[in-house]
Amino acid sequence: MSRWLRALVIVLLAASCGGGGSGKAPRELDNACSILEQRPGYLSAFRATERRWGVPVAVQMATIYQESKFISDARTPLRYSLGVIPVGRQSSAFGYSQALDGTWDEYLRDGGRRSARRDDIRDATDFMGWYMTQTRDALGISLSDARNQYLAYHEGRTGYSRGSHNAKSWLLRVAAEVGERAVLYDAQLRGCRVSR
């Protein structure tokens, strides 16, 4: 076997091993109560973030749904050269909150939580609380406004300030869905046995 062919086989084998994640999503993602019944640790993480930062549980859940579908080790898709050779991910976003490397590093420096991990629900929700509180302070977006908080979360505060989201009809639709999901989750949480 030629060295080139052997190298190609090794690259393809390595690429095929990288897709699976250990953090499977809960079932019934349209049901907040079901999510919390399946993952009891989530509720304490959401409540801790709500107490510390003021971000409602439903807003946290709707954002995590959109960003990672509650998959702890979610990553952006791979990019390919020539349609088959993996050349890296679309971005450095990782974990429940899909925090980018640079923003996560800023959170670690600012929050003093050096051991925090993006694939830990407590750390991911705390990160979201930290980020959304800064968004409220910088842009005046209410912590209960899931739609606009999501737009600023996705585009960054500078992008949001410039209105970059207004040129992206797909993003405006997604942000509206996040807002609707937060309302749905909030209504469900009010009737949950688990959330009381």
C-alpha atoms as an extended CHARMM CRD file, in Angstrom:
* protein
*
       196  EXT
         1         1  MET       CA              0.0000000000        0.0000000000        0.0000000000  PROA      1               0.0000000000
         2         2  SER       CA              1.4050000000        3.3700000000       -0.9560000000  PROA      2               0.0000000000
         3         3  ARG       CA              2.2160000000        5.9050000000        1.7570000000  PROA      3               0.0000000000
         4         4  TRP       CA             -0.3540000000        8.3390000000        0.3330000000  PROA      4               0.0000000000
         5         5  LEU       CA             -3.1320000000        5.7430000000        0.4290000000  PROA      5               0.0000000000
         6         6  ARG       CA             -2.1230000000        4.6430000000        3.9400000000  PROA      6               0.0000000000
         7         7  ALA       CA             -2.2030000000        8.2670000000        5.1410000000  PROA      7               0.0000000000
         8         8  LEU       CA             -5.6460000000        8.7800000000        3.5780000000  PROA      8               0.0000000000
         9         9  VAL       CA             -7.0070000000        5.6560000000        5.3040000000  PROA      9               0.0000000000
        10        10  ILE       CA             -5.6410000000        6.8300000000        8.6640000000  PROA      10              0.0000000000
        11        11  VAL       CA             -7.1850000000       10.2980000000        8.2290000000  PROA      11              0.0000000000
        12        12  LEU       CA            -10.5710000000        8.8170000000        7.2770000000  PROA      12              0.0000000000
        13        13  LEU       CA            -10.5140000000        6.4110000000       10.2240000000  PROA      13              0.0000000000
        14        14  ALA       CA             -9.6230000000        9.2060000000       12.6270000000  PROA      14              0.0000000000
        15        15  ALA       CA            -12.3990000000       11.4000000000       11.2190000000  PROA      15              0.0000000000
        16        16  SER       CA            -14.9710000000        8.6570000000       11.5820000000  PROA      16              0.0000000000
        17        17  CYS       CA            -14.1420000000        8.2530000000       15.2660000000  PROA      17              0.0000000000
        18        18  GLY       CA            -14.7190000000       11.8890000000       16.1970000000  PROA      18              0.0000000000
        19        19  GLY       CA            -18.4570000000       12.2270000000       15.6860000000  PROA      19              0.0000000000
        20        20  GLY       CA            -20.0060000000       10.3940000000       18.6190000000  PROA      20              0.0000000000
        21        21  GLY       CA            -20.6760000000       12.1640000000       21.8570000000  PROA      21              0.0000000000
        22        22  SER       CA            -21.1160000000       10.8680000000       25.3660000000  PROA      22              0.0000000000
        23        23  GLY       CA            -23.6950000000       13.5040000000       26.2280000000  PROA      23              0.0000000000
        24        24  LYS       CA            -26.9460000000       12.2260000000       24.7850000000  PROA      24              0.0000000000
        25        25  ALA       CA            -29.9660000000       14.4930000000       24.7450000000  PROA      25              0.0000000000
        26        26  PRO       CA            -32.9690000000       13.8140000000       26.9370000000  PROA      26              0.0000000000
        27        27  ARG       CA            -36.1170000000       12.5980000000       25.2030000000  PROA      27              0.0000000000
        28        28  GLU       CA            -39.1890000000       14.8060000000       24.6210000000  PROA      28              0.0000000000
        29        29  LEU       CA            -37.3740000000       18.1060000000       24.2320000000  PROA      29              0.0000000000
        30        30  ASP       CA            -40.6740000000       19.9260000000       23.7720000000  PROA      30              0.0000000000
        31        31  ASN       CA            -41.6250000000       19.0890000000       27.3640000000  PROA      31              0.0000000000
        32        32  ALA       CA            -39.7160000000       20.9780000000       30.0720000000  PROA      32              0.0000000000
        33        33  CYS       CA            -41.0930000000       18.7300000000       32.8100000000  PROA      33              0.0000000000
        34        34  SER       CA            -39.9260000000       15.5990000000       31.0230000000  PROA      34              0.0000000000
        35        35  ILE       CA            -36.4510000000       17.0570000000       30.5440000000  PROA      35              0.0000000000
        36        36  LEU       CA            -36.1680000000       17.8190000000       34.2550000000  PROA      36              0.0000000000
        37        37  GLU       CA            -37.5180000000       14.3990000000       35.2520000000  PROA      37              0.0000000000
        38        38  GLN       CA            -34.8850000000       12.7230000000       33.1030000000  PROA      38              0.0000000000
        39        39  ARG       CA            -32.0740000000       15.0210000000       34.2780000000  PROA      39              0.0000000000
        40        40  PRO       CA            -32.7770000000       16.0310000000       37.9010000000  PROA      40              0.0000000000
        41        41  GLY       CA            -29.4220000000       17.8140000000       38.1590000000  PROA      41              0.0000000000
        42        42  TYR       CA            -30.4790000000       20.3120000000       35.5150000000  PROA      42              0.0000000000
        43        43  LEU       CA            -33.0520000000       21.9860000000       37.7350000000  PROA      43              0.0000000000
        44        44  SER       CA            -30.5770000000       22.7870000000       40.5080000000  PROA      44              0.0000000000
        45        45  ALA       CA            -28.1810000000       24.2200000000       37.8970000000  PROA      45              0.0000000000
        46        46  PHE       CA            -30.9380000000       26.3490000000       36.3340000000  PROA      46              0.0000000000
        47        47  ARG       CA            -32.1160000000       27.5840000000       39.7220000000  PROA      47              0.0000000000
        48        48  ALA       CA            -28.5760000000       28.4250000000       40.8510000000  PROA      48              0.0000000000
        49        49  THR       CA            -28.1030000000       30.5460000000       37.7300000000  PROA      49              0.0000000000
        50        50  GLU       CA            -31.4930000000       32.1960000000       38.2130000000  PROA      50              0.0000000000
        51        51  ARG       CA            -30.5680000000       33.0830000000       41.8170000000  PROA      51              0.0000000000
        52        52  ARG       CA            -27.0780000000       34.3360000000       40.9410000000  PROA      52              0.0000000000
        53        53  TRP       CA            -27.7760000000       36.1780000000       37.6840000000  PROA      53              0.0000000000
        54        54  GLY       CA            -31.5570000000       36.5890000000       37.4520000000  PROA      54              0.0000000000
        55        55  VAL       CA            -32.0060000000       34.7110000000       34.1590000000  PROA      55              0.0000000000
        56        56  PRO       CA            -35.3150000000       32.7930000000       34.2860000000  PROA      56              0.0000000000
        57        57  VAL       CA            -35.1250000000       28.9960000000       34.0580000000  PROA      57              0.0000000000
        58        58  ALA       CA            -37.3050000000       28.9430000000       30.9280000000  PROA      58              0.0000000000
        59        59  VAL       CA            -34.9760000000       31.3850000000       29.1190000000  PROA      59              0.0000000000
        60        60  GLN       CA            -31.9620000000       29.2370000000       30.0030000000  PROA      60              0.0000000000
        61        61  MET       CA            -33.7030000000       26.0890000000       28.8210000000  PROA      61              0.0000000000
        62        62  ALA       CA            -34.8970000000       27.6320000000       25.5500000000  PROA      62              0.0000000000
        63        63  THR       CA            -31.3980000000       28.9050000000       24.7900000000  PROA      63              0.0000000000
        64        64  ILE       CA            -29.7890000000       25.5470000000       25.5470000000  PROA      64              0.0000000000
        65        65  TYR       CA            -32.4020000000       23.8080000000       23.4180000000  PROA      65              0.0000000000
        66        66  GLN       CA            -31.4880000000       26.0120000000       20.4610000000  PROA      66              0.0000000000
        67        67  GLU       CA            -27.7540000000       25.8970000000       20.9840000000  PROA      67              0.0000000000
        68        68  SER       CA            -27.1480000000       22.2120000000       21.7650000000  PROA      68              0.0000000000
        69        69  LYS       CA            -30.4550000000       20.3450000000       22.1630000000  PROA      69              0.0000000000
        70        70  PHE       CA            -29.2050000000       19.5600000000       25.7000000000  PROA      70              0.0000000000
        71        71  ILE       CA            -26.2070000000       17.5880000000       24.3860000000  PROA      71              0.0000000000
        72        72  SER       CA            -23.3260000000       18.2000000000       26.7850000000  PROA      72              0.0000000000
        73        73  ASP       CA            -20.5170000000       17.7960000000       24.2620000000  PROA      73              0.0000000000
        74        74  ALA       CA            -22.2150000000       19.3620000000       21.2240000000  PROA      74              0.0000000000
        75        75  ARG       CA            -19.9080000000       20.8220000000       18.6000000000  PROA      75              0.0000000000
        76        76  THR       CA            -20.4270000000       22.6280000000       15.3340000000  PROA      76              0.0000000000
        77        77  PRO       CA            -20.2480000000       20.4610000000       12.2070000000  PROA      77              0.0000000000
        78        78  LEU       CA            -16.9520000000       19.6290000000       10.5480000000  PROA      78              0.0000000000
        79        79  ARG       CA            -15.8940000000       21.4200000000        7.3780000000  PROA      79              0.0000000000
        80        80  TYR       CA            -14.4990000000       19.3320000000        4.5420000000  PROA      80              0.0000000000
        81        81  SER       CA            -12.0270000000       19.9750000000        1.7710000000  PROA      81              0.0000000000
        82        82  LEU       CA            -12.8020000000       18.2680000000       -1.5290000000  PROA      82              0.0000000000
        83        83  GLY       CA            -15.9360000000       16.9560000000        0.1450000000  PROA      83              0.0000000000
        84        84  VAL       CA            -14.1230000000       14.2520000000        2.1430000000  PROA      84              0.0000000000
        85        85  ILE       CA            -11.0650000000       15.5730000000        4.0020000000  PROA      85              0.0000000000
        86        86  PRO       CA            -11.9960000000       17.0910000000        7.3880000000  PROA      86              0.0000000000
        87        87  VAL       CA            -10.3380000000       20.4860000000        7.8680000000  PROA      87              0.0000000000
        88        88  GLY       CA            -11.7730000000       21.5920000000       11.1950000000  PROA      88              0.0000000000
        89        89  ARG       CA            -15.0070000000       22.7720000000       12.7260000000  PROA      89              0.0000000000
        90        90  GLN       CA            -17.1190000000       25.7410000000       11.6670000000  PROA      90              0.0000000000
        91        91  SER       CA            -16.3150000000       27.4370000000       14.9740000000  PROA      91              0.0000000000
        92        92  SER       CA            -14.9120000000       26.7020000000       18.4250000000  PROA      92              0.0000000000
        93        93  ALA       CA            -18.4190000000       26.5370000000       19.9550000000  PROA      93              0.0000000000
        94        94  PHE       CA            -18.7200000000       23.6370000000       22.3800000000  PROA      94              0.0000000000
        95        95  GLY       CA            -20.9780000000       22.2270000000       25.0700000000  PROA      95              0.0000000000
        96        96  TYR       CA            -24.4730000000       22.9440000000       26.3060000000  PROA      96              0.0000000000
        97        97  SER       CA            -24.1530000000       26.6980000000       25.7920000000  PROA      97              0.0000000000
        98        98  GLN       CA            -22.0760000000       26.5200000000       22.5900000000  PROA      98              0.0000000000
        99        99  ALA       CA            -19.6880000000       29.0500000000       24.0960000000  PROA      99              0.0000000000
       100       100  LEU       CA            -16.8100000000       30.0620000000       21.8310000000  PROA      100             0.0000000000
       101       101  ASP       CA            -13.2570000000       29.5900000000       23.0920000000  PROA      101             0.0000000000
       102       102  GLY       CA            -12.5480000000       33.3190000000       23.4160000000  PROA      102             0.0000000000
       103       103  THR       CA            -15.7910000000       34.1400000000       25.2210000000  PROA      103             0.0000000000
       104       104  TRP       CA            -15.3820000000       31.1430000000       27.5220000000  PROA      104             0.0000000000
       105       105  ASP       CA            -11.8310000000       32.2630000000       28.3650000000  PROA      105             0.0000000000
       106       106  GLU       CA            -13.1660000000       35.7390000000       29.1760000000  PROA      106             0.0000000000
       107       107  TYR       CA            -15.7790000000       34.1630000000       31.4600000000  PROA      107             0.0000000000
       108       108  LEU       CA            -13.0980000000       32.1140000000       33.2230000000  PROA      108             0.0000000000
       109       109  ARG       CA            -10.9680000000       35.2290000000       33.7910000000  PROA      109             0.0000000000
       110       110  ASP       CA            -13.9030000000       37.4140000000       34.8130000000  PROA      110             0.0000000000
       111       111  GLY       CA            -15.7190000000       34.8880000000       36.9740000000  PROA      111             0.0000000000
       112       112  GLY       CA            -12.7100000000       33.3180000000       38.6270000000  PROA      112             0.0000000000
       113       113  ARG       CA            -14.0420000000       29.8320000000       37.8260000000  PROA      113             0.0000000000
       114       114  ARG       CA            -10.8540000000       28.3440000000       36.4000000000  PROA      114             0.0000000000
       115       115  SER       CA            -12.0940000000       24.7400000000       36.6610000000  PROA      115             0.0000000000
       116       116  ALA       CA            -15.3910000000       25.3990000000       34.8460000000  PROA      116             0.0000000000
       117       117  ARG       CA            -16.2000000000       23.1590000000       31.8760000000  PROA      117             0.0000000000
       118       118  ARG       CA            -18.5360000000       23.8230000000       28.9540000000  PROA      118             0.0000000000
       119       119  ASP       CA            -19.8670000000       20.2550000000       29.0790000000  PROA      119             0.0000000000
       120       120  ASP       CA            -20.9930000000       20.6350000000       32.7120000000  PROA      120             0.0000000000
       121       121  ILE       CA            -24.5810000000       21.8960000000       32.9940000000  PROA      121             0.0000000000
       122       122  ARG       CA            -23.8470000000       24.0240000000       36.0890000000  PROA      122             0.0000000000
       123       123  ASP       CA            -20.9230000000       25.7710000000       34.4380000000  PROA      123             0.0000000000
       124       124  ALA       CA            -22.7410000000       26.1900000000       31.1130000000  PROA      124             0.0000000000
       125       125  THR       CA            -25.7910000000       27.7930000000       32.7240000000  PROA      125             0.0000000000
       126       126  ASP       CA            -23.6140000000       30.0080000000       34.9090000000  PROA      126             0.0000000000
       127       127  PHE       CA            -21.7980000000       31.1380000000       31.7660000000  PROA      127             0.0000000000
       128       128  MET       CA            -25.1240000000       31.9700000000       30.1200000000  PROA      128             0.0000000000
       129       129  GLY       CA            -26.2150000000       33.9190000000       33.1900000000  PROA      129             0.0000000000
       130       130  TRP       CA            -22.9410000000       35.8540000000       33.1970000000  PROA      130             0.0000000000
       131       131  TYR       CA            -23.2110000000       36.6280000000       29.4870000000  PROA      131             0.0000000000
       132       132  MET       CA            -26.8910000000       37.5810000000       29.5140000000  PROA      132             0.0000000000
       133       133  THR       CA            -26.4430000000       39.8230000000       32.5520000000  PROA      133             0.0000000000
       134       134  GLN       CA            -23.6790000000       41.6840000000       30.7330000000  PROA      134             0.0000000000
       135       135  THR       CA            -26.0070000000       41.9620000000       27.7310000000  PROA      135             0.0000000000
       136       136  ARG       CA            -28.7150000000       43.4560000000       29.9430000000  PROA      136             0.0000000000
       137       137  ASP       CA            -26.2470000000       45.9220000000       31.4180000000  PROA      137             0.0000000000
       138       138  ALA       CA            -24.7210000000       46.9040000000       28.0510000000  PROA      138             0.0000000000
       139       139  LEU       CA            -27.7970000000       46.8620000000       25.8150000000  PROA      139             0.0000000000
       140       140  GLY       CA            -30.7600000000       47.1080000000       28.1520000000  PROA      140             0.0000000000
       141       141  ILE       CA            -32.2710000000       43.7740000000       27.0620000000  PROA      141             0.0000000000
       142       142  SER       CA            -34.3920000000       42.2730000000       29.8230000000  PROA      142             0.0000000000
       143       143  LEU       CA            -33.2430000000       38.9140000000       31.1600000000  PROA      143             0.0000000000
       144       144  SER       CA            -36.7210000000       37.5380000000       30.4800000000  PROA      144             0.0000000000
       145       145  ASP       CA            -36.6280000000       38.6340000000       26.8050000000  PROA      145             0.0000000000
       146       146  ALA       CA            -35.4940000000       35.3070000000       25.3560000000  PROA      146             0.0000000000
       147       147  ARG       CA            -35.7690000000       36.4660000000       21.7370000000  PROA      147             0.0000000000
       148       148  ASN       CA            -33.4910000000       39.4920000000       21.9670000000  PROA      148             0.0000000000
       149       149  GLN       CA            -31.1500000000       37.8900000000       24.4890000000  PROA      149             0.0000000000
       150       150  TYR       CA            -30.7120000000       35.0580000000       21.9890000000  PROA      150             0.0000000000
       151       151  LEU       CA            -30.0020000000       37.4670000000       19.1360000000  PROA      151             0.0000000000
       152       152  ALA       CA            -27.2990000000       39.1780000000       21.2090000000  PROA      152             0.0000000000
       153       153  TYR       CA            -25.9910000000       35.7780000000       22.3510000000  PROA      153             0.0000000000
       154       154  HSD       CA            -25.7010000000       34.5580000000       18.7610000000  PROA      154             0.0000000000
       155       155  GLU       CA            -24.3570000000       37.7240000000       17.1570000000  PROA      155             0.0000000000
       156       156  GLY       CA            -22.3820000000       39.0320000000       20.1110000000  PROA      156             0.0000000000
       157       157  ARG       CA            -23.2280000000       42.3270000000       21.7570000000  PROA      157             0.0000000000
       158       158  THR       CA            -21.3300000000       44.3690000000       19.1660000000  PROA      158             0.0000000000
       159       159  GLY       CA            -23.0640000000       42.6020000000       16.2850000000  PROA      159             0.0000000000
       160       160  TYR       CA            -26.4310000000       43.0790000000       17.9480000000  PROA      160             0.0000000000
       161       161  SER       CA            -25.7020000000       46.7970000000       18.4970000000  PROA      161             0.0000000000
       162       162  ARG       CA            -24.8700000000       47.1500000000       14.7970000000  PROA      162             0.0000000000
       163       163  GLY       CA            -28.0680000000       45.3220000000       13.8490000000  PROA      163             0.0000000000
       164       164  SER       CA            -26.2720000000       42.5060000000       12.0240000000  PROA      164             0.0000000000
       165       165  HSD       CA            -29.1480000000       40.1770000000       12.8890000000  PROA      165             0.0000000000
       166       166  ASN       CA            -31.6090000000       42.2530000000       10.8510000000  PROA      166             0.0000000000
       167       167  ALA       CA            -30.0000000000       41.0760000000        7.6000000000  PROA      167             0.0000000000
       168       168  LYS       CA            -30.4400000000       37.4070000000        8.5640000000  PROA      168             0.0000000000
       169       169  SER       CA            -34.0380000000       36.3290000000        8.1440000000  PROA      169             0.0000000000
       170       170  TRP       CA            -33.2010000000       32.7690000000        9.2300000000  PROA      170             0.0000000000
       171       171  LEU       CA            -31.7440000000       34.0750000000       12.5090000000  PROA      171             0.0000000000
       172       172  LEU       CA            -34.7600000000       36.2840000000       13.1860000000  PROA      172             0.0000000000
       173       173  ARG       CA            -36.9830000000       33.2130000000       12.6840000000  PROA      173             0.0000000000
       174       174  VAL       CA            -34.7970000000       31.1170000000       15.0340000000  PROA      174             0.0000000000
       175       175  ALA       CA            -34.7950000000       33.8660000000       17.6750000000  PROA      175             0.0000000000
       176       176  ALA       CA            -38.5960000000       34.0660000000       17.4860000000  PROA      176             0.0000000000
       177       177  GLU       CA            -38.6880000000       30.2910000000       18.0280000000  PROA      177             0.0000000000
       178       178  VAL       CA            -36.4360000000       30.6660000000       21.0740000000  PROA      178             0.0000000000
       179       179  GLY       CA            -38.8260000000       33.2680000000       22.4660000000  PROA      179             0.0000000000
       180       180  GLU       CA            -41.8250000000       31.0190000000       21.8340000000  PROA      180             0.0000000000
       181       181  ARG       CA            -40.0720000000       28.0340000000       23.3860000000  PROA      181             0.0000000000
       182       182  ALA       CA            -39.2670000000       30.0760000000       26.5100000000  PROA      182             0.0000000000
       183       183  VAL       CA            -42.9720000000       30.9210000000       26.8510000000  PROA      183             0.0000000000
       184       184  LEU       CA            -43.8980000000       27.2500000000       26.3300000000  PROA      184             0.0000000000
       185       185  TYR       CA            -41.3110000000       26.0250000000       28.8480000000  PROA      185             0.0000000000
       186       186  ASP       CA            -42.3810000000       28.6580000000       31.3760000000  PROA      186             0.0000000000
       187       187  ALA       CA            -46.0200000000       27.5460000000       31.1560000000  PROA      187             0.0000000000
       188       188  GLN       CA            -45.0020000000       23.8930000000       31.4870000000  PROA      188             0.0000000000
       189       189  LEU       CA            -42.7080000000       24.5810000000       34.4320000000  PROA      189             0.0000000000
       190       190  ARG       CA            -45.5580000000       26.2190000000       36.3430000000  PROA      190             0.0000000000
       191       191  GLY       CA            -47.3890000000       22.8810000000       36.3180000000  PROA      191             0.0000000000
       192       192  CYS       CA            -44.3890000000       20.5770000000       36.8610000000  PROA      192             0.0000000000
       193       193  ARG       CA            -44.1430000000       18.4200000000       39.9490000000  PROA      193             0.0000000000
       194       194  VAL       CA            -40.3800000000       18.4420000000       39.4860000000  PROA      194             0.0000000000
       195       195  SER       CA            -39.9490000000       22.2170000000       39.4440000000  PROA      195             0.0000000000
       196       196  ARG       CA            -41.7640000000       22.8830000000       42.7130000000  PROA      196             0.0000000000
